Protein backbone atom coordinates (compact mmCIF):
# COMPACT_ATOMS: atom_id res chain seq x y z
CA UNK A 1 0.00 0.00 0.00
CA UNK A 2 1.35 3.44 -0.93
CA UNK A 3 1.84 6.05 1.76
CA UNK A 4 -0.09 9.27 1.21
CA UNK A 5 1.49 12.40 2.62
CA UNK A 6 -0.81 15.17 3.88
CA UNK A 7 -1.22 18.37 1.90
CA UNK A 8 0.98 21.26 2.96
CA UNK A 9 -0.81 24.27 4.44
CA UNK A 10 0.39 27.81 3.99
CA UNK A 11 -0.72 31.17 5.31
CA UNK A 12 -0.41 34.21 3.08
CA UNK A 13 -0.88 37.87 3.85
CA UNK A 14 -1.89 40.20 1.03
CA UNK A 15 -0.98 43.81 1.68
CA UNK A 16 -1.57 46.81 -0.52
CA UNK A 17 -3.48 49.98 -1.17
CA UNK A 18 -7.24 50.09 -1.52
CA UNK A 19 -8.86 49.15 -4.83
CA UNK A 20 -5.82 47.50 -6.41
CA UNK A 21 -7.28 43.98 -6.83
CA UNK A 22 -6.15 41.98 -3.79
CA UNK A 23 -9.52 40.23 -3.45
CA UNK A 24 -9.66 39.57 -7.20
CA UNK A 25 -6.25 37.86 -7.13
CA UNK A 26 -7.25 35.72 -4.13
CA UNK A 27 -10.56 34.75 -5.76
CA UNK A 28 -8.79 33.92 -9.02
CA UNK A 29 -6.39 31.45 -7.42
CA UNK A 30 -8.81 29.91 -4.91
CA UNK A 31 -11.88 29.46 -7.12
CA UNK A 32 -10.51 29.85 -10.67
CA UNK A 33 -12.92 32.75 -11.27
CA UNK A 34 -12.30 36.37 -12.12
CA UNK A 35 -14.89 39.14 -11.92
CA UNK A 36 -13.71 42.07 -13.98
CA UNK A 37 -16.64 44.37 -13.22
CA UNK A 38 -15.74 47.53 -11.35
CA UNK A 39 -17.77 48.43 -8.25
Secondary structure, 3 states (H helix, E strand, C coil): CCCCCCCCCCCCCCCCCCCCCHHHHHHHHHHCCCCCCCC
